[in-house]
Amino acid sequence: MALIVAKFGGTSVASPERIKNVAKRLVRIREDGNEVVAVVSAMGKTTDELLGLTNAITKNPPARELDRLLSTGEQVSMTLLAMALEELGHRAMSFTGRQAGIKTDAFHNKAKIAEVHNERIVEALDEGIIPVVAGFQGIDENGDITTLGRGGSDTTAVAIAWGIAADVCEIYSDVDGVYTTDPRIAPRAHKLAAVSYDDMLELSSAGSGVLQSRAVEFARTWGVVIHARSAFSDAEGTYIKEDPEMEKAVITGIAHDTSEVKVTIRAVPDSAGVAARVFSALAEAMVNLDMIIQNVGDGGVTDISFTCPGADLSRATAAMDAILPQIGARGYAVDEDIAKVSLVGTGMKSSPGVTAKMFSTLGDNKINILAISTSPIRLSVVVDAAQATAAVQCLHTAFGLDSDSVFKETQLSAEEIAAKMAKGR
């Protein structure tokens, strides 16, 4: 018998029929002799719809009130799923983030988990009840509801899995695992049986949308095994875990991200402490920086470029409008038509020539590199957004990641999805 935390994403619970089929899947897990805790996201596009309602009222919502509003989406899906389980003859109980013991810091909209107290979850399991937990949310020390940011339900599931010492945290979504790259971009991409925590963290941070990077980081810190798999199939997905015997491929996968922007600050005085003032101002504005590039000084000034999420751009420009006149910089330029393409692999550390091969491959395909960033297991470049697909495809081939088969995306009807979920295949 295993103790399983099963998290279902928004597409998995997007309608009453899908919620009923998730309930049937949970019942099958129980009938196989396992204990299970469910964690759910909001139904379908509910979060986007709530944000749309917010924007109809105000363009600058109070962070506390926004969190209270957004948290209701998961509370709807958790109660409906608990009802569906009861309808199938299994005792179930829904829990908000607060009731599940998820305590966070007080930073609204992007809160971080500080403590996990899963006593009520354990008590429910001991009584033969299936707990259904609202993902994405917690409670701060003031008793206010907080949310964990986009994809935060993944982090909720991993935190609960750690808190109750679960054997595995299964993350169900509309994809069937982690691929060497996005198969819709490179059709010869193949699914990986297992990925190390470090590689998965880099892939998530570099733009792979399968798992939230914070969830992977939490799992790595506390040794939680994640199984990323399809909600519409019983096929094995991809395990994220640390295995000393796991073969270290030179390149595990290639990620790309078109959501970042590049900002270049012109004619920054080339003197000690100036860059620190710029980046301190950006930090105070809660701008998440990725790449930072400083040119060689010329005539007492230099240009500094950085990339950040497009969602942070308004805060970044406000911070620079305030700080640049104080330091005497000439101004800044924003390039929103960029993409970050990243090679990821633990094996890169002991494999010379990866950088040269990446650059020569891009050069041979006439893809211009705008910026470069490296770590021991990741090599990222910024290219024009229009060249992102070509960059991923040629690198995937050059590093021997192509499979013999070609991926075909299947668009299923609601009825076909329901049938697959009901039959478990």
Secondary structure, DSSP 8 states (H G I E B T S, - for coil): --EEEEEE-GGGGSSHHHHHHHHHHHHHHHHTT-EEEEEE--STTHHHHHHHHHHHH-SS--HHHHHHHHHHHHHHHHHHHHHHHHHTT--EEEE-TTTTTEEE-S-TTS--EEEE--HHHHHHHHTT-EEEEE-SEEE-TTS-EEE--TTHHHHHHHHHHHHTT-SEEEEEESS-S-BSS-TTTSTT--B-SEE-HHHHHHHHHTT--SS-HHHHHHHHHHT--EEEEETT--S--EEE---TTS---S--EEEEE-SEEEEEEEEEE-STTHHHHHHHHHHHTT-----EEE---BTTEEEEEEEEEGGGHHHHHHHHHHHHHHHT--EEEEE-SEEEEEEE-GGGGG-TTHHHHHHHHHHHTT----EEEEETTEEEEEEEGGGHHHHHHHHHHHTT---SS--------HHHHHHHHHHT-
